[in-house]
Every structure is written in structure tokens, then in C-alpha cells.
């Protein structure tokens, strides 16, 4: 096949996914879509809409992450084994930011990746994302459940009973 195959012949490489994601980011047709765009291993776009409360929780998480030295990132595009995933909120150390800057997508996951669960998410999908973020370099990945007002924490060994990041999350859902 030539440079423009008629069909996708197999899963794309991380480099090819990164290039496709950058092309989508630069395309003005996708600039004002409500929600976020992710790419699966085949380069197909996955979109999920976000509610106002979802955005409020993202903002509250960013506010709490200010207590840590480093950089909070909203809608962090990350190259993973599942494709280009977009963490709702991420936190990166100064060292991480010096290594990666503003590359899109990030070739490695920041130290903390957080997903705010939406009604369109399945628990299996969210757990797979946690595994993918950790496999891509995150020290921890969290799932924030707005309806049940709880947080699940994940690390390299799987679920964690608590986070190693000392953040106040008790009033997150107020």
C-alpha cells in the first residue's frame, strides 16, 4: 500500500498516534468541540462529553494540586498502550516538565493522572485507563466518582488504600 492506505492495516505505533493527534489538534474543525478527543490504538477518535459538574471537579482538583510544587495540567494528552488518552487532570513535577515541556501528546505519563468518571464511562474502561497511565509512567492514577463522592487510587501494584500525594480531598464534592 502507498502513503494513504484505503484501510487501517493494524494498530498504529505510538509515534503515528502522536502525529495523528497533533494533526487533529491543529485542525480548526475540531477546535471548539465540547468534551475531549482521545484516539484508540487504530487512530479512531473517541469523544466524551463533559458536564458542568465535571468541569467544576476538574477545577477543584487543580486548586488542590497547587499545594504541590509542580504543574497541574487539565486535559493532558498522553501516549499510552491503549492509544492517546486524555487525563481530565494531571500533575507533573518540575523535573517532568523540564523533560517534556508542552509536547503533545506527552510521551510519558505525568506522576499523577486523574479521571473524573462520567455516566458514559464503564468501570472496566476506567480501570484499563488507570493501568495504562501507570504503565506509561504515572506514580498514581485516580478515578473520581462524582455521584458516589469517592476516589479510587491506583499504583504500580494495582488499587491503593490511600494516595501518597498529600492532598485535601474531603471537601472536593461540596
Backbone as CSV, one residue per row, in Angstrom:
resi,resn,N_x,N_y,N_z,CA_x,CA_y,CA_z,C_x,C_y,C_z
1,UNK,0.829,-1.191,0.000,0.000,0.000,0.000,0.865,1.243,0.000
2,UNK,0.335,2.312,-0.515,1.047,3.582,-0.578,0.965,4.345,0.729
3,UNK,1.246,5.641,0.632,1.254,6.501,1.807,-0.144,6.701,2.387
4,UNK,-1.187,6.550,1.582,-2.561,6.718,2.044,-3.329,5.419,1.839
5,UNK,-3.162,4.455,2.742,-3.852,3.181,2.561,-5.367,3.366,2.609
6,UNK,-6.042,2.462,1.936,-7.500,2.524,1.871,-8.137,2.181,3.215
7,UNK,-7.492,1.308,3.963,-7.974,0.919,5.295,-6.790,0.890,6.256
8,UNK,-7.083,0.936,7.525,-6.029,0.824,8.539,-5.643,-0.644,8.619
9,UNK,-4.387,-0.931,8.417,-3.940,-2.321,8.336,-3.637,-2.933,9.695
10,UNK,-3.429,-2.133,10.704,-3.137,-2.647,12.032,-3.057,-1.504,13.018
11,UNK,-2.878,-1.837,14.296,-2.751,-0.770,15.293,-1.597,0.164,14.926
12,UNK,-1.791,1.437,15.199,-0.764,2.430,14.889,0.321,2.428,15.961
13,UNK,1.511,2.822,15.576,2.598,2.964,16.546,2.317,4.182,17.415
14,UNK,3.011,4.279,18.538,2.842,5.447,19.405,3.222,6.720,18.657
15,UNK,4.240,6.630,17.816,4.664,7.798,17.037,3.573,8.218,16.051
16,UNK,2.980,7.235,15.358,1.923,7.539,14.392,0.681,8.092,15.094
17,UNK,0.361,7.546,16.271,-0.771,8.071,17.035,-0.509,9.507,17.468
18,UNK,0.712,9.772,17.897,1.078,11.127,18.298,0.937,12.102,17.153
19,UNK,1.391,11.699,15.979,1.282,12.557,14.792,-0.187,12.803,14.441
20,UNK,-0.994,11.748,14.470,-2.430,11.893,14.176,-3.080,12.830,15.184
21,UNK,-2.737,12.695,16.462,-3.327,13.544,17.494,-2.938,15.009,17.282
22,UNK,-1.674,15.254,16.968,-1.224,16.631,16.708,-1.957,17.224,15.503
23,UNK,-2.192,16.400,14.468,-2.940,16.875,13.297,-4.365,17.271,13.683
24,UNK,-5.005,16.452,14.525,-6.362,16.778,14.970,-6.376,18.061,15.793
25,UNK,-5.374,18.232,16.656,-5.291,19.446,17.477,-5.133,20.691,16.614
26,UNK,-4.448,20.565,15.496,-4.207,21.710,14.608,-5.365,21.962,13.642
27,UNK,-6.290,21.022,13.530,-7.400,21.141,12.586,-8.486,22.051,13.171
28,UNK,-8.779,23.182,12.520,-9.769,24.116,13.067,-11.174,23.522,13.206
29,UNK,-11.477,22.467,12.464,-12.809,21.843,12.573,-13.041,21.222,13.941
30,UNK,-11.963,20.909,14.663,-12.094,20.262,15.963,-11.803,21.204,17.125
31,UNK,-11.557,22.467,16.837,-11.112,23.425,17.853,-12.134,23.682,18.952
32,UNK,-13.396,23.702,18.633,-14.402,24.093,19.623,-15.390,22.984,19.969
33,UNK,-14.959,21.756,19.871,-15.842,20.653,20.229,-16.032,20.607,21.740
34,UNK,-17.271,20.379,22.200,-17.475,20.231,23.641,-17.016,18.839,24.072
35,UNK,-16.175,18.758,25.054,-15.655,17.476,25.501,-14.227,17.290,25.048
36,UNK,-13.732,16.080,25.189,-12.343,15.812,24.830,-12.270,14.727,23.774
37,UNK,-11.175,14.734,23.033,-10.942,13.739,21.993,-9.787,12.851,22.433
38,UNK,-9.990,11.545,22.335,-8.927,10.574,22.550,-8.825,9.734,21.282
39,UNK,-7.710,9.027,21.113,-7.533,8.124,19.974,-7.308,6.719,20.492
40,UNK,-7.988,5.737,19.887,-7.695,4.362,20.261,-6.473,3.883,19.475
41,UNK,-6.088,2.632,19.657,-4.885,2.094,19.006,-4.945,2.146,17.486
42,UNK,-6.135,2.220,16.936,-6.320,2.232,15.491,-6.364,3.651,14.946
43,UNK,-6.236,4.643,15.822,-6.273,6.031,15.394,-7.672,6.596,15.274
44,UNK,-8.667,5.837,15.738,-10.049,6.311,15.683,-10.311,7.282,16.828
45,UNK,-11.085,8.334,16.533,-11.423,9.324,17.556,-12.498,8.789,18.484
46,UNK,-12.266,8.991,19.769,-13.256,8.694,20.794,-13.568,10.017,21.475
47,UNK,-14.828,10.345,21.593,-15.203,11.617,22.213,-16.123,11.357,23.392
48,UNK,-15.922,12.123,24.453,-16.832,12.028,25.584,-17.221,13.430,26.028
49,UNK,-18.535,13.670,26.121,-18.994,14.986,26.559,-18.762,15.154,28.056
50,UNK,-18.638,16.388,28.497,-18.416,16.669,29.911,-19.509,17.595,30.428
51,UNK,-19.977,17.312,31.648,-20.996,18.150,32.275,-20.336,19.330,32.986
52,UNK,-21.153,20.273,33.399,-20.648,21.419,34.161,-20.012,20.942,35.464
53,UNK,-20.662,19.997,36.160,-20.115,19.498,37.428,-18.763,18.815,37.206
54,UNK,-18.627,18.128,36.098,-17.353,17.504,35.726,-16.266,18.573,35.671
55,UNK,-16.557,19.691,35.013,-15.604,20.800,34.924,-15.314,21.431,36.274
56,UNK,-16.339,21.532,37.119,-16.134,22.075,38.469,-15.182,21.177,39.250
57,UNK,-15.377,19.861,39.164,-14.476,18.938,39.869,-13.052,19.047,39.333
58,UNK,-12.901,19.195,38.018,-11.563,19.397,37.457,-10.923,20.647,38.069
59,UNK,-11.674,21.726,38.146,-11.143,22.974,38.715,-10.762,22.801,40.176
60,UNK,-11.593,22.121,40.938,-11.292,21.898,42.358,-10.041,21.035,42.530
61,UNK,-9.881,20.051,41.663,-8.675,19.220,41.730,-7.433,20.052,41.439
62,UNK,-7.504,20.899,40.422,-6.374,21.774,40.095,-6.050,22.668,41.285
63,UNK,-7.069,23.224,41.931,-6.842,24.076,43.102,-6.089,23.319,44.193
64,UNK,-6.459,22.076,44.422,-5.792,21.287,45.464,-4.362,20.914,45.066
65,UNK,-4.151,20.695,43.784,-2.809,20.347,43.307,-1.830,21.510,43.427
66,UNK,-2.338,22.723,43.597,-1.460,23.881,43.789,-0.611,23.732,45.047
67,UNK,-1.062,22.899,45.989,-0.300,22.663,47.217,1.005,21.916,46.939
68,UNK,1.074,21.243,45.810,2.290,20.517,45.429,3.138,21.414,44.532
69,UNK,4.430,21.315,44.660,5.294,22.053,43.736,5.302,21.296,42.413
70,UNK,5.031,21.981,41.351,4.967,21.346,40.038,3.914,22.020,39.191
71,UNK,3.416,21.298,38.199,2.481,21.863,37.229,1.221,21.018,37.135
72,UNK,0.066,21.644,37.318,-1.215,20.990,37.054,-1.498,21.113,35.563
73,UNK,-2.093,20.075,34.998,-2.436,20.077,33.577,-3.880,19.607,33.452
74,UNK,-4.713,20.391,32.797,-6.090,19.992,32.514,-6.111,19.452,31.090
75,UNK,-6.803,18.313,30.900,-6.896,17.679,29.581,-5.505,17.328,29.046
76,UNK,-4.770,16.543,29.807,-3.407,16.144,29.442,-3.439,14.960,28.477
77,UNK,-3.030,15.185,27.237,-2.971,14.125,26.228,-1.700,13.309,26.457
78,UNK,-1.871,11.986,26.605,-0.759,11.106,26.963,-0.738,9.901,26.027
79,UNK,0.422,9.601,25.481,0.594,8.418,24.648,0.697,7.201,25.564
80,UNK,-0.226,6.236,25.394,-0.249,5.046,26.248,-0.374,3.796,25.386
81,UNK,-0.358,2.651,26.042,-0.527,1.382,25.339,-1.931,1.230,24.763
82,UNK,-2.888,2.038,25.226,-4.261,1.988,24.709,-4.516,3.000,23.607
83,UNK,-3.549,3.859,23.349,-3.708,4.944,22.385,-3.399,6.260,23.067
84,UNK,-3.873,7.355,22.498,-3.690,8.666,23.119,-4.885,8.898,24.036
85,UNK,-4.626,8.838,25.335,-5.661,9.087,26.332,-5.497,10.501,26.857
86,UNK,-6.602,11.086,27.295,-6.569,12.450,27.818,-7.043,12.423,29.263
87,UNK,-6.100,12.581,30.189,-6.446,12.633,31.610,-7.180,13.938,31.880
88,UNK,-8.262,13.873,32.641,-9.014,15.085,32.964,-8.126,16.094,33.680
89,UNK,-7.326,15.613,34.610,-6.373,16.448,35.342,-5.118,15.618,35.552
90,UNK,-3.976,16.252,35.472,-2.709,15.576,35.764,-1.833,16.532,36.563
91,UNK,-0.874,15.965,37.260,0.121,16.775,37.966,1.497,16.260,37.569
92,UNK,2.385,17.195,37.235,3.746,16.854,36.820,4.742,17.635,37.664
93,UNK,5.804,16.967,38.046,6.879,17.623,38.794,7.642,18.573,37.876
94,UNK,8.441,19.431,38.484,9.291,20.323,37.701,10.235,19.542,36.808
95,UNK,10.761,18.427,37.319,11.667,17.589,36.531,10.952,17.033,35.295
96,UNK,9.717,16.560,35.482,8.934,16.046,34.356,8.736,17.142,33.315
97,UNK,8.385,18.337,33.777,8.133,19.450,32.852,9.406,19.850,32.108
98,UNK,10.557,19.783,32.770,11.820,20.089,32.077,12.090,19.060,30.979
99,UNK,11.749,17.801,31.227,11.980,16.750,30.233,10.986,16.810,29.077
100,UNK,9.725,17.141,29.380,8.670,17.023,28.364,8.073,18.346,27.908
101,UNK,8.174,19.376,28.710,7.624,20.672,28.315,6.172,20.571,27.892
102,UNK,5.879,21.115,26.734,4.495,21.130,26.247,4.270,20.151,25.092
103,UNK,5.090,19.105,25.005,4.909,18.152,23.903,3.484,17.603,23.915
104,UNK,2.963,17.373,22.725,1.603,16.867,22.571,1.594,15.750,21.540
105,UNK,1.151,14.549,21.928,0.835,14.140,23.287,2.113,13.913,24.085
106,UNK,1.962,13.858,25.397,3.111,13.560,26.248,3.553,12.122,25.985
107,UNK,4.844,11.911,25.801,5.374,10.573,25.516,5.367,9.688,26.758
108,UNK,5.231,10.296,27.903,5.256,9.601,29.192,4.151,10.228,30.045
109,UNK,3.561,9.441,30.933,2.508,9.985,31.794,3.117,10.816,32.918
110,UNK,2.489,11.943,33.258,2.917,12.698,34.443,2.766,11.831,35.698
111,UNK,3.345,12.277,36.787,3.340,11.486,38.022,1.940,11.144,38.525
112,UNK,0.974,12.036,38.329,-0.399,11.793,38.782,-1.364,12.067,37.633
113,UNK,-2.205,11.081,37.334,-3.230,11.228,36.294,-4.590,10.961,36.928
114,UNK,-5.549,11.845,36.662,-6.863,11.754,37.295,-7.955,11.755,36.232
115,UNK,-8.874,10.812,36.358,-10.069,10.765,35.519,-11.277,11.057,36.402
116,UNK,-12.148,11.942,35.954,-13.431,12.180,36.608,-14.442,11.327,35.851
117,UNK,-15.034,10.356,36.543,-15.953,9.425,35.887,-17.176,10.151,35.347
118,UNK,-17.603,9.722,34.175,-18.812,10.240,33.534,-19.782,9.086,33.350
119,UNK,-21.079,9.374,33.247,-22.051,8.298,33.038,-21.761,7.454,31.794
120,UNK,-21.042,8.004,30.826,-20.729,7.253,29.605,-19.549,6.299,29.788
121,UNK,-18.840,6.385,30.922,-17.699,5.501,31.178,-18.154,4.174,31.764
122,UNK,-17.455,3.094,31.429,-17.658,1.821,32.120,-16.543,1.676,33.146
123,UNK,-16.796,0.928,34.204,-15.778,0.716,35.230,-14.568,0.003,34.637
124,UNK,-14.818,-0.961,33.746,-13.725,-1.681,33.084,-12.843,-0.712,32.304
125,UNK,-13.462,0.190,31.537,-12.720,1.183,30.762,-11.874,2.063,31.679
126,UNK,-12.458,2.525,32.779,-11.720,3.386,33.705,-10.543,2.651,34.334
127,UNK,-10.748,1.392,34.727,-9.645,0.613,35.305,-8.543,0.376,34.271
128,UNK,-8.920,0.140,33.014,-7.920,-0.021,31.950,-7.121,1.266,31.759
129,UNK,-7.792,2.414,31.864,-7.086,3.696,31.756,-6.093,3.860,32.902
130,UNK,-6.497,3.472,34.114,-5.587,3.585,35.261,-4.326,2.757,35.013
131,UNK,-4.522,1.527,34.545,-3.387,0.649,34.239,-2.508,1.259,33.155
132,UNK,-3.128,1.843,32.134,-2.363,2.439,31.026,-1.557,3.643,31.500
133,UNK,-2.141,4.489,32.338,-1.411,5.653,32.856,-0.207,5.209,33.687
134,UNK,-0.421,4.230,34.557,0.682,3.744,35.404,1.752,3.078,34.541
135,UNK,1.343,2.273,33.567,2.312,1.631,32.671,3.099,2.661,31.863
136,UNK,2.491,3.834,31.617,3.160,4.900,30.854,4.014,5.795,31.746
137,UNK,4.093,5.475,33.046,4.997,6.211,33.924,4.389,6.929,35.105
138,UNK,3.056,6.983,35.210,2.437,7.659,36.355,2.755,6.902,37.643
139,UNK,3.038,7.640,38.701,3.207,7.021,40.017,1.855,6.584,40.561
140,UNK,0.842,7.397,40.269,-0.526,7.099,40.691,-1.500,7.554,39.628
141,UNK,-2.668,6.904,39.643,-3.796,7.321,38.817,-5.039,7.220,39.694
142,UNK,-5.916,8.199,39.561,-7.126,8.249,40.381,-8.359,8.236,39.498
143,UNK,-9.425,7.633,40.039,-10.758,7.787,39.455,-11.594,8.530,40.483
144,UNK,-12.149,9.656,40.080,-13.038,10.442,40.933,-14.468,10.113,40.505
145,UNK,-15.268,9.638,41.453,-16.656,9.273,41.181,-17.580,10.354,41.736
146,UNK,-18.100,11.238,40.885,-18.916,12.360,41.359,-20.210,11.952,42.064
147,UNK,-20.891,10.935,41.553,-22.189,10.576,42.136,-22.047,9.949,43.515
148,UNK,-21.102,9.036,43.686,-20.912,8.392,44.995,-19.916,9.148,45.868
149,UNK,-19.367,10.229,45.350,-18.460,11.117,46.095,-17.297,10.351,46.733
150,UNK,-16.585,9.627,45.880,-15.431,8.857,46.361,-14.331,8.879,45.315
151,UNK,-13.149,8.465,45.741,-11.984,8.412,44.859,-11.341,7.043,45.007
152,UNK,-10.987,6.422,43.894,-10.195,5.188,43.894,-8.789,5.549,43.449
153,UNK,-7.799,4.973,44.128,-6.389,5.255,43.850,-5.726,3.997,43.299
154,UNK,-4.830,4.184,42.323,-4.121,3.064,41.707,-2.640,3.386,41.597
155,UNK,-1.812,2.355,41.787,-0.371,2.484,41.618,0.142,1.312,40.805
156,UNK,1.443,1.121,40.802,2.057,0.057,40.002,1.550,-1.329,40.392
157,UNK,1.199,-1.518,41.649,0.714,-2.816,42.110,-0.792,-2.977,42.046
158,UNK,-1.500,-1.999,41.491,-2.957,-2.061,41.421,-3.601,-1.067,42.371
159,UNK,-4.793,-1.410,42.896,-5.506,-0.486,43.779,-4.704,-0.162,45.045
160,UNK,-4.840,1.084,45.497,-4.184,1.553,46.717,-5.258,1.927,47.731
161,UNK,-4.962,1.744,49.028,-5.935,2.125,50.055,-5.973,3.634,50.252
162,UNK,-4.865,4.299,49.948,-4.806,5.760,50.031,-3.735,6.272,49.086
163,UNK,-3.771,7.566,48.849,-2.804,8.186,47.948,-1.535,8.571,48.688
164,UNK,-0.413,8.513,47.999,0.848,9.011,48.563,0.950,10.528,48.412
165,UNK,0.061,11.114,47.581,0.036,12.564,47.405,-0.810,13.162,48.523
166,UNK,-0.211,13.997,49.322,-0.886,14.579,50.487,-1.767,15.747,50.054
167,UNK,-2.949,15.420,49.574,-3.896,16.446,49.137,-5.174,16.348,49.950
168,UNK,-5.759,17.485,50.250,-7.038,17.533,50.952,-8.128,17.312,49.911
169,UNK,-8.828,16.193,50.027,-9.901,15.907,49.069,-11.260,15.793,49.755
170,UNK,-11.294,15.983,51.070,-12.539,15.818,51.822,-13.666,16.716,51.355
171,UNK,-13.365,17.954,50.992,-14.410,18.899,50.577,-14.537,18.993,49.054
172,UNK,-13.931,18.069,48.348,-13.938,18.104,46.882,-15.354,18.131,46.310
173,UNK,-16.257,17.388,46.937,-17.602,17.214,46.382,-18.635,18.187,46.946
174,UNK,-18.224,19.123,47.803,-19.168,20.088,48.415,-19.759,21.012,47.378
